[in-house]
Amino acid sequence: MTARDPIADLRRIAFLLERANEGTYRVRAFRSAAAALAGLPDQEIAERAAAGTLAQLSGVGEVTARCIAESLAGEEPVYLRRLEATAGVDLDDATAALRAALRGDCHLHSDWSDGGSPIEEMALAGVELGHEYLVLTDHSPRLTVARGLTAARLRRQIERVAAINQSLPEGFRLFTGIEVDILEDGSLDQQDSLLAELDVVVASVHSGLRDDAGRMTRRMLRAVENPHVDILGHCTGRKVPASNVGLGGDGDKGHRTGRTRPPSDFDAAAVFAACAAADKAVEINCRPDRLDPPKRLLRQALEAGCRFAIDSDAHAPGQLDWQRYGCERASLCGVEPDRVVNTWPADELLAWTAGHD
């Protein structure tokens, strides 16, 4: 029987675990094992598998060693087979059509801030998912708990993205971006000159989430009016129990377990009207612990004439596939593909963002 690629199998397992929102320690075990194999000759890997000494390698444990041995024997690892059997979620026709129309993802994080994987790994996962582009949007400096990027670090990241693009497959592009904090007065947490250099700017509230409705509305309106902003990120800031939501759910009903946070209070009609007037997109955040905005506000934004960005807010490669959750919610609320900015070709997306500056 022809041997499989054990590194590819380990990476696929890690991807599926990330998509299922499993613990990072479990994901790390498989990514570490894949990294350990990548530095070894094929012959040594085969010899260790035959001798039963794979687990003696740094970064390889008993479970991952078993997966490697099964893969080298030409068998799909049992661990992978079980994940594949339980990972699929059937999409209805409208959801599947919207997911197929997406050309990219405008909100994701790397290990430069609070993501768990290098930029290159996130980009290659986007390629494997069939994307034409990804926008790297690590956090801004005020969010120190997420290792937000200072101006100096952001400048270095812009240079790094340019270098990475030279090695990515033809037809795929990694865009520069940021998830910039909307500060207490509605200003943005990064230098205007740097924001002007970026391809895409997502602006989000991460602090003062319990501000009264008037103050929160003023903060958001000022941010939306800023010429550098393209997308209003996770507008309510809510958190819902990720284990209790999925396709079709809204995270608002049922037995609540795990970490939760109520939505911020603001004048949605005013904010969405401002987004429509300034031609800024409202994000449909796909994270299972956010699903933001709730469907009632999503419908309100649609009626206000807003554009949308269906974004994974991924912090790991497998989480890039969370866009299915946002697509399902968008299709339920009647959002057509032409209202979603990341269904557009790369050049059209960039022309749209450039028009805001």
C-alpha positions in Angstrom: 0.0 0.0 0.0 1.4 3.4 -1.0 2.3 5.6 2.0 0.3 8.8 2.6 1.9 12.1 3.5 2.0 12.1 7.3 2.7 15.8 7.6 -0.4 16.6 5.5 -2.4 14.3 7.6 -1.2 15.9 10.8 -1.9 19.4 9.5 -5.4 18.3 8.3 -6.2 17.0 11.8 -5.0 20.3 13.3 -7.2 22.2 10.8 -10.3 20.2 11.7 -9.7 20.6 15.4 -9.3 24.3 15.0 -12.5 24.5 12.9 -14.3 22.5 15.7 -13.0 25.1 18.3 -11.1 22.4 20.2 -8.6 23.3 22.9 -5.4 24.9 21.7 -3.2 22.3 23.5 -4.7 19.5 21.3 -4.2 21.5 18.1 -0.7 22.3 19.2 0.2 18.6 19.6 -0.6 17.9 15.9 1.0 21.1 14.5 4.2 20.4 16.6 4.4 16.9 15.4 4.0 18.1 11.8 6.8 20.6 12.4 9.0 17.9 13.9 8.7 15.7 10.8 9.3 18.6 8.4 12.9 18.8 9.6 13.7 15.1 9.1 14.6 13.1 6.0 11.8 10.7 4.9 14.1 7.7 5.5 14.6 8.6 9.1 10.9 9.0 9.6 10.2 5.6 8.1 13.0 3.9 10.1 11.6 5.4 13.4 8.1 4.3 12.5 9.4 0.7 11.9 11.3 0.7 15.1 8.5 2.3 17.1 10.6 5.3 18.2 8.7 8.1 16.7 7.5 9.2 20.1 11.1 9.8 21.2 11.2 12.8 18.8 10.7 16.2 20.5 7.2 17.4 19.5 5.8 13.9 18.9 3.6 12.1 21.4 2.0 8.7 21.5 -1.2 9.7 19.7 0.6 11.7 17.0 3.2 8.8 16.5 0.3 6.4 15.9 -1.2 8.8 13.3 2.2 9.0 11.6 2.7 5.3 11.5 -0.8 4.7 10.1 -0.2 7.3 7.4 3.1 5.8 6.4 1.4 2.4 6.2 -0.9 3.9 3.6 -3.9 4.1 5.9 -5.9 7.2 6.7 -5.2 7.7 10.4 -8.1 6.6 12.6 -8.0 10.0 14.4 -8.4 11.8 11.1 -11.1 9.4 9.8 -13.2 10.1 12.9 -12.8 13.8 12.6 -13.7 13.8 9.0 -16.8 11.7 9.7 -18.1 14.1 12.3 -16.8 17.5 10.9 -19.2 17.9 8.0 -22.2 20.3 8.3 -24.7 20.2 5.5 -25.3 23.6 4.0 -28.6 24.5 2.4 -28.5 25.7 -1.2 -28.6 29.4 -0.5 -25.9 29.1 2.1 -23.7 27.0 -0.1 -24.1 29.5 -3.0 -23.1 32.4 -0.8 -20.1 30.5 0.6 -19.0 29.6 -2.9 -19.3 33.2 -3.9 -16.8 34.4 -1.3 -13.4 35.2 -2.7 -11.6 36.1 0.5 -11.7 37.0 4.2 -11.3 40.5 5.5 -10.6 39.8 9.2 -8.1 37.4 10.7 -5.2 37.4 13.2 -1.7 35.9 13.3 0.8 35.3 16.0 1.9 38.9 15.6 -1.0 39.7 18.0 -3.3 37.2 19.6 -3.5 34.6 16.8 -1.8 31.2 17.2 -0.1 30.7 13.9 2.5 32.5 11.7 1.3 34.7 8.9 2.5 32.3 6.3 0.5 29.4 7.8 -2.7 31.5 7.7 -2.1 32.5 4.1 -1.5 28.9 3.0 -4.7 27.8 4.7 -6.5 30.4 2.8 -5.1 29.1 -0.4 -6.2 25.6 0.5 -9.7 26.8 1.2 -9.9 28.2 -2.4 -9.6 31.9 -1.4 -8.2 34.5 -3.8 -7.1 36.8 -0.9 -6.9 37.2 2.8 -6.6 40.5 4.8 -4.3 40.3 7.8 -5.9 42.4 10.6 -3.9 42.0 13.8 -4.9 44.2 16.7 -3.9 47.8 17.4 -1.6 48.9 20.3 -4.1 49.8 23.0 -5.2 46.1 23.2 -2.2 45.1 25.1 -3.7 41.8 26.3 -3.8 40.8 22.6 -0.2 42.0 21.9 -1.6 44.8 19.7 0.9 46.2 17.1 2.7 49.4 17.8 3.3 51.7 14.8 6.8 50.3 14.5 5.7 46.7 14.6 2.9 47.4 12.1 5.4 48.9 9.7 7.5 45.8 10.0 4.5 43.7 9.3 3.7 45.6 6.2 7.2 44.8 4.9 6.8 41.2 6.0 3.5 40.8 4.0 5.2 42.2 0.9 7.9 39.6 1.2 5.4 36.7 1.9 3.4 37.7 -1.2 6.5 37.0 -3.3 6.4 33.3 -2.3 2.6 32.6 -2.4 0.9 30.8 -5.3 0.0 32.8 -8.3 -3.5 34.1 -8.1 -3.5 34.5 -4.4 -2.8 37.8 -2.5 -2.3 38.7 1.1 -3.5 42.2 1.9 -2.3 44.4 4.7 -4.8 45.5 7.2 -5.6 46.1 10.9 -8.4 45.6 13.4 -8.1 49.0 14.9 -9.7 49.8 18.3 -12.4 52.5 18.4 -11.4 54.5 21.4 -13.5 56.2 24.0 -14.0 59.4 22.0 -14.5 57.5 18.7 -10.9 58.2 17.4 -8.8 55.3 16.1 -6.0 53.5 17.9 -3.3 54.0 15.2 -1.5 56.7 13.3 -3.5 58.1 10.4 -0.5 57.9 8.2 -0.2 54.2 8.8 -3.9 53.5 8.4 -3.7 55.3 5.0 -1.1 52.8 3.9 -3.2 49.7 4.6 -5.3 47.9 2.1 -8.3 47.3 4.5 -9.2 48.7 7.9 -11.6 47.0 10.2 -12.7 49.2 13.2 -14.1 47.5 16.3 -15.0 48.4 19.9 -13.1 46.3 22.5 -13.3 48.5 25.6 -16.1 50.4 27.4 -18.6 47.9 26.0 -21.1 48.9 28.7 -21.1 52.6 27.7 -24.5 54.1 27.7 -26.3 54.1 24.3 -25.7 57.8 23.5 -21.9 57.6 24.1 -21.5 54.3 22.3 -23.5 55.6 19.3 -21.3 58.7 19.2 -18.1 56.6 19.3 -19.3 54.3 16.5 -20.5 57.2 14.3 -17.2 59.0 14.5 -15.4 55.8 13.6 -17.6 55.1 10.6 -17.1 58.7 9.4 -13.3 58.3 9.5 -12.1 58.1 5.9 -9.6 55.3 6.7 -12.3 52.9 8.0 -13.7 50.3 5.6 -15.5 47.8 7.8 -17.3 48.1 11.2 -16.3 45.0 13.1 -18.5 42.9 15.4 -20.8 45.8 16.1 -22.5 44.7 19.4 -19.4 43.2 21.0 -21.5 40.3 22.4 -20.2 36.9 23.4 -22.4 33.8 23.2 -21.7 30.2 24.4 -19.8 28.7 21.4 -20.8 25.2 22.5 -24.5 26.1 22.3 -24.6 27.6 18.8 -24.2 26.4 15.3 -25.8 26.7 11.9 -29.3 28.1 12.2 -28.9 29.3 15.7 -28.6 32.9 16.9 -26.9 32.3 20.3 -29.8 34.1 22.0 -31.9 31.1 23.2 -31.5 27.8 25.0 -29.5 26.8 28.0 -26.5 29.2 28.3 -23.2 27.8 29.4 -19.7 29.1 29.2 -18.6 32.7 28.8 -21.2 35.2 27.8 -21.4 39.0 27.3 -24.5 41.0 26.5 -24.5 43.2 23.4 -23.6 46.8 23.7 -26.4 49.3 23.6 -26.4 51.8 20.7 -28.7 53.5 18.2 -28.5 50.8 15.4 -30.6 52.8 13.0 -28.3 55.8 13.2 -25.1 53.7 12.9 -26.3 51.6 10.0 -27.6 54.7 8.2 -24.1 56.2 8.6 -22.5 53.0 7.2 -24.8 53.1 4.2 -24.2 56.8 3.6 -20.5 56.4 3.8 -20.5 53.1 1.8 -18.8 51.3 4.7 -19.5 47.6 5.3 -21.0 46.0 8.4 -19.2 42.9 9.4 -21.0 39.6 9.8 -18.6 38.1 12.3 -18.6 34.3 12.0 -16.9 33.3 15.2 -19.1 30.8 17.0 -18.7 32.8 20.3 -19.8 36.0 18.6 -22.2 35.5 15.7 -22.4 39.3 15.6 -24.7 41.1 14.8 -27.7 39.1 15.9 -30.1 38.4 13.1 -32.6 41.1 14.0 -29.8 43.7 13.6 -28.5 42.0 10.5 -31.9 42.4 8.9 -32.0 46.0 10.1 -28.7 46.7 8.5 -29.9 45.1 5.2 -33.0 47.3 5.2 -30.8 50.3 5.8 -28.9 49.5 2.6 -25.6 48.5 4.1 -22.9 46.4 2.5 -21.5 43.5 4.5 -18.2 41.6 5.0 -18.6 38.0 6.0 -15.4 37.5 8.1 -14.1 34.5 10.1 -12.2 36.6 12.7 -9.9 33.5 12.6 -7.1 33.2 15.1 -5.9 29.8 13.7 -5.9 28.3 10.2 -8.9 25.9 10.7 -11.0 28.8 11.9 -10.9 30.4 8.5 -13.6 27.8 7.6 -16.0 29.4 10.1 -17.3 31.6 7.3 -20.0 29.0 6.7 -21.7 30.2 9.9 -21.9 33.8 8.7 -23.0 32.7 5.3 -25.9 30.7 6.8 -27.0 33.7 8.9 -26.7 36.1 5.9 -28.8 33.8 3.7 -31.4 33.4 6.3 -31.7 37.2 6.5 -31.9 37.7 2.7 -28.4 39.1 2.1 -27.5 38.6 -1.6 -23.9 37.9 -2.7 -23.6 41.3 -4.4 -24.1 43.1 -1.1 -21.0 41.2 0.4 -17.7 43.0 -0.3 -15.6 39.9 -0.1 -17.4 38.2 -2.9 -15.7 40.8 -5.1 -12.5 40.3 -7.0 -9.4 41.6 -5.3 -8.9 44.6 -7.5 -12.6 45.6 -7.0 -12.3 45.3 -3.2 -9.1 47.5 -3.2 -10.8 50.1 -5.4 -13.7 50.2 -3.0 -11.4 50.7 0.1 -9.3 53.2 -1.7 -12.4 55.3 -2.4 -12.9 55.9 1.3 -9.5 57.7 1.8 
